[in-house]
Amino acid sequence: MNLRSSLRFIVVVTSALTSFTIHARDLDRRVCTNESIRGEFGFIAHGTTLAALGLPAALTGAFASSGSAIFDGAGHFTLTATSSFSGVVQGPSTLTGTYSVNSDCSYTSAASNGVSFQAAIVNGGRELFILQTTPGVVITGVAKKRGAEPDREREDRPRACSAARFAGSYGFLADGSAGAPTLPNTPFGPLAGVGIIDVKPDGTFTMAARRSVGGVVDPAPLPLTGSYSVSSDCTAELVFDVGFHFNATIIDGSEAVFVETDPGTAVTVVSKRL
């Protein structure tokens, strides 16, 4: 093999390996540690505080908050927020706390005032989907890393919708209201959830989700399974083995949005790749 042929061979092999590496990364689950969230994040949160929380009546009802959180990459954070409890504004106030990241890119955290959270790390550590797991509240939030560069490779992916392209690991955040008949013996009221979903190329998925239903928080993430189908127009349908149904719109190779189609629900979901 002469020099020119050798160089051509190296270029072809290098290109093939690069394509394989990118494709493998898309299909494999990202592994997270406490170091996966480091730096300063700005956040917004909204939802409802319920009577079961035990706050004075004037502070029960609509809730909104905004602020920043600094994670040290070793399991500790500092949070500064201004919050409105049914129109009564408090803060800015600063809290400290601890967090623990799981390998599937979910994590739990607890602030020094007793407030607890379950969350998912998405978009390569640039964003956090957050559910407050304190009983008596239904509150969700989204945090974005300050100064984080966008993932240009993901932005430049072509629009190509198929089960193989949709497959991957996503963090999701659900928000809305639900009740009977889909949730038997449950009055229609606020619902929120957070978790991780693994979408497989064979048309099935597995999920770990933690919810707050009317302020009652699941004691641990719920394991769920189901199947899905993807259409050429970039819509999808998900059917859970327990009987839940969702329609989805695939925005691009890294993001999709959903609406639940079961009676007695008004729930939307946002999802992003880990």
C-alpha positions as CSV (number, residue, x, y, z in Angstrom):
1,M,0.0,0.0,0.0
2,N,1.5,3.3,-1.1
3,L,1.6,6.5,1.0
4,R,-1.5,8.0,-0.7
5,S,-3.5,4.9,-0.2
6,S,-2.5,4.6,3.4
7,L,-3.5,8.2,4.1
8,R,-6.9,7.6,2.4
9,F,-7.4,4.5,4.5
10,I,-6.7,6.3,7.7
11,V,-9.1,9.1,6.8
12,V,-11.9,6.6,6.0
13,V,-11.4,4.6,9.2
14,T,-11.2,7.8,11.4
15,S,-14.4,9.1,9.9
16,A,-16.2,5.7,10.5
17,L,-15.0,5.5,14.1
18,T,-16.1,9.1,14.7
19,S,-19.6,8.4,13.4
20,F,-19.8,5.2,15.5
21,T,-18.7,7.1,18.6
22,I,-21.3,9.8,18.2
23,H,-24.0,7.2,17.5
24,A,-23.0,5.1,20.4
25,R,-23.1,8.1,22.7
26,D,-26.7,8.9,21.6
27,L,-27.8,5.4,22.4
28,D,-25.9,4.8,25.7
29,R,-27.1,6.2,29.0
30,R,-25.1,9.1,30.4
31,V,-23.6,8.3,33.8
32,C,-23.8,11.0,36.4
33,T,-22.1,11.8,39.7
34,N,-22.2,14.7,42.2
35,E,-19.6,16.4,39.9
36,S,-22.2,16.5,37.1
37,I,-23.8,19.6,38.7
38,R,-21.2,22.2,39.5
39,G,-21.5,26.0,39.3
40,E,-24.2,28.6,39.4
41,F,-27.8,28.0,38.1
42,G,-30.6,30.4,37.7
43,F,-34.1,29.0,38.4
44,I,-37.8,29.6,38.3
45,A,-40.4,27.6,40.2
46,H,-44.2,27.7,40.4
47,G,-47.1,25.6,41.8
48,T,-49.4,25.4,44.8
49,T,-49.0,25.3,48.5
50,L,-51.9,23.3,50.2
51,A,-53.4,23.5,53.6
52,A,-51.7,20.2,54.5
53,L,-48.4,22.0,54.6
54,G,-49.5,23.9,57.7
55,L,-48.7,27.4,56.6
56,P,-50.9,30.3,57.7
57,A,-54.0,30.6,55.4
58,A,-52.6,33.8,53.9
59,L,-49.6,31.9,52.5
60,T,-51.7,29.0,51.1
61,G,-52.4,28.9,47.4
62,A,-50.4,30.0,44.3
63,F,-46.7,29.9,44.7
64,A,-43.9,31.4,42.5
65,S,-40.1,31.7,43.1
66,S,-37.0,32.7,41.3
67,G,-33.3,32.9,42.3
68,S,-30.0,31.1,41.9
69,A,-28.3,28.0,43.3
70,I,-24.6,27.3,43.5
71,F,-23.5,23.6,43.5
72,D,-20.0,22.7,44.6
73,G,-19.8,19.4,42.7
74,A,-19.2,17.6,46.0
75,G,-22.8,17.3,47.4
76,H,-23.4,20.8,48.8
77,F,-25.3,23.8,47.5
78,T,-26.3,27.4,48.5
79,L,-29.6,28.8,47.3
80,T,-30.9,32.3,47.2
81,A,-34.5,33.0,46.3
82,T,-37.4,35.5,46.4
83,S,-40.7,33.8,46.7
84,S,-44.4,34.7,46.5
85,F,-46.9,32.7,48.7
86,S,-50.3,33.6,47.3
87,G,-49.2,37.2,46.7
88,V,-47.2,37.6,49.9
89,V,-43.6,38.1,48.8
90,Q,-40.7,36.9,51.0
91,G,-37.0,37.2,50.5
92,P,-34.5,37.3,49.1
93,S,-33.3,34.7,51.6
94,T,-30.4,32.3,51.4
95,L,-30.3,28.6,52.4
96,T,-27.7,25.9,52.3
97,G,-28.2,22.2,51.7
98,T,-26.9,18.9,50.4
99,Y,-27.5,16.9,47.3
100,S,-26.8,13.3,46.1
101,V,-26.7,12.4,42.4
102,N,-27.5,8.9,41.2
103,S,-25.8,7.2,38.2
104,D,-29.0,7.5,36.1
105,C,-28.7,11.4,36.4
106,S,-31.6,11.7,38.9
107,Y,-30.8,13.3,42.2
108,T,-32.3,14.2,45.6
109,S,-31.5,17.2,47.7
110,A,-32.5,18.8,51.0
111,A,-32.3,22.4,52.1
112,S,-31.5,23.5,55.7
113,N,-35.1,24.6,56.2
114,G,-36.4,21.1,55.6
115,V,-37.6,21.5,52.0
116,S,-36.7,18.5,49.9
117,F,-36.4,17.9,46.1
118,Q,-36.2,15.2,43.5
119,A,-34.7,16.2,40.1
120,A,-33.2,15.2,36.8
121,I,-30.0,16.4,35.2
122,V,-30.5,17.0,31.5
123,N,-28.9,18.6,28.5
124,G,-25.4,17.5,29.5
125,G,-25.6,19.1,32.9
126,R,-26.8,22.5,31.6
127,E,-30.4,22.2,32.9
128,L,-32.2,20.7,35.9
129,F,-35.8,19.5,36.0
130,I,-37.0,19.8,39.7
131,L,-39.9,18.5,41.8
132,Q,-40.3,19.7,45.4
133,T,-41.0,16.6,47.4
134,T,-42.1,18.3,50.6
135,P,-45.6,16.9,51.5
136,G,-48.4,19.5,51.1
137,V,-47.0,21.2,48.0
138,V,-47.2,20.7,44.2
139,I,-44.3,22.7,42.9
140,T,-42.0,22.3,39.9
141,G,-39.0,24.2,38.7
142,V,-36.4,24.5,35.9
143,A,-32.8,25.6,36.5
144,K,-30.3,26.6,33.8
145,K,-26.6,26.9,34.2
146,R,-25.2,30.4,34.0
147,G,-22.7,30.9,31.1
148,A,-23.2,27.3,29.8
149,E,-22.5,27.0,26.1
150,P,-25.2,25.4,24.0
151,D,-24.7,21.9,22.5
152,R,-24.1,22.9,18.9
153,E,-23.9,19.3,17.8
154,R,-27.4,18.6,19.1
155,E,-28.8,21.8,17.6
156,D,-27.4,20.9,14.2
157,R,-28.9,17.4,14.1
158,P,-31.2,16.9,11.1
159,R,-34.9,16.5,11.6
160,A,-35.3,12.7,11.2
161,C,-38.1,11.0,13.2
162,S,-38.0,7.3,13.8
163,A,-37.9,4.9,16.7
164,A,-34.1,4.5,16.3
165,R,-33.6,8.3,16.4
166,F,-36.0,8.8,19.3
167,A,-34.3,6.2,21.4
168,G,-32.2,7.4,24.3
169,S,-32.3,8.5,27.9
170,Y,-34.3,11.6,28.9
171,G,-35.1,13.5,32.0
172,F,-38.7,14.8,32.2
173,L,-40.9,17.2,34.1
174,A,-44.7,16.8,34.3
175,D,-47.1,19.5,35.4
176,G,-50.8,19.9,35.5
177,S,-53.9,18.4,37.2
178,A,-55.5,15.0,37.4
179,G,-58.1,12.9,39.2
180,A,-60.7,10.2,38.7
181,P,-61.3,8.1,36.7
182,T,-57.6,7.8,35.6
183,L,-56.5,8.2,39.3
184,P,-59.3,6.3,41.1
185,N,-60.7,7.8,44.3
186,T,-58.7,11.0,43.7
187,P,-60.4,14.4,43.4
188,F,-59.2,16.5,40.5
189,G,-56.3,18.6,41.6
190,P,-52.7,19.6,41.0
191,L,-50.2,17.0,39.9
192,A,-46.5,17.2,39.2
193,G,-43.7,14.7,38.6
194,V,-40.1,14.3,37.6
195,G,-37.9,11.4,36.6
196,I,-35.9,9.5,34.0
197,I,-37.2,7.6,30.9
198,D,-35.2,5.2,28.8
199,V,-36.6,5.0,25.3
200,K,-35.4,1.8,23.5
201,P,-35.1,1.3,19.8
202,D,-37.4,-1.8,19.9
203,G,-40.5,0.4,20.7
204,T,-40.5,-0.1,24.5
205,F,-39.6,2.2,27.4
206,T,-38.8,2.0,31.1
207,M,-39.3,4.9,33.5
208,A,-38.6,5.9,37.1
209,A,-41.0,8.7,38.2
210,R,-41.7,10.5,41.4
211,R,-44.9,12.5,41.8
212,S,-46.7,14.9,44.0
213,V,-50.5,14.3,43.7
214,G,-52.5,16.9,45.5
215,G,-49.5,17.4,47.8
216,V,-49.1,13.7,48.6
217,V,-45.6,12.7,47.5
218,D,-44.6,9.2,46.3
219,P,-42.3,7.7,49.0
220,A,-39.9,6.6,46.2
221,P,-39.6,6.7,42.4
222,L,-42.2,4.4,40.7
223,P,-40.9,1.9,38.1
224,L,-43.1,2.1,35.0
225,T,-42.9,0.4,31.6
226,G,-44.7,0.7,28.3
227,S,-44.5,0.9,24.5
228,Y,-44.4,3.7,21.9
229,S,-44.7,4.3,18.2
230,V,-43.2,7.1,16.1
231,S,-44.8,8.6,13.0
232,S,-43.0,10.1,10.0
233,D,-44.6,13.5,10.9
234,C,-42.5,13.5,14.2
235,T,-45.5,12.7,16.5
236,A,-45.5,9.7,18.8
237,E,-47.8,7.8,21.1
238,L,-46.8,6.3,24.4
239,V,-48.9,3.6,26.2
240,F,-48.0,2.6,29.7
241,D,-48.6,-0.9,30.9
242,V,-50.6,0.5,33.8
243,G,-53.0,2.2,31.3
244,F,-51.8,5.8,30.9
245,H,-51.7,7.3,27.4
246,F,-49.7,10.3,26.0
247,N,-49.3,11.9,22.7
248,A,-45.9,13.5,21.9
249,T,-44.4,15.9,19.5
250,I,-40.7,15.4,18.8
251,I,-39.0,18.8,18.6
252,D,-35.6,17.6,17.5
253,G,-33.1,14.9,18.3
254,S,-32.8,15.9,22.0
255,E,-36.2,17.2,23.1
256,A,-39.9,16.2,23.0
257,V,-43.1,17.4,24.6
258,F,-46.2,15.4,25.7
259,V,-49.8,15.7,26.7
260,E,-51.7,13.1,28.6
261,T,-54.9,11.9,26.8
262,D,-56.6,10.0,29.6
263,P,-60.0,11.2,30.9
264,G,-59.7,13.3,34.1
265,T,-56.3,14.6,33.3
266,A,-54.8,17.9,32.1
267,V,-51.1,17.1,32.2
268,T,-48.2,18.2,30.0
269,V,-44.6,16.9,30.0
270,V,-41.3,18.4,28.8
271,S,-38.3,16.1,28.2
272,K,-34.7,16.5,27.3
273,R,-31.8,14.1,26.7
274,L,-29.5,13.6,29.7
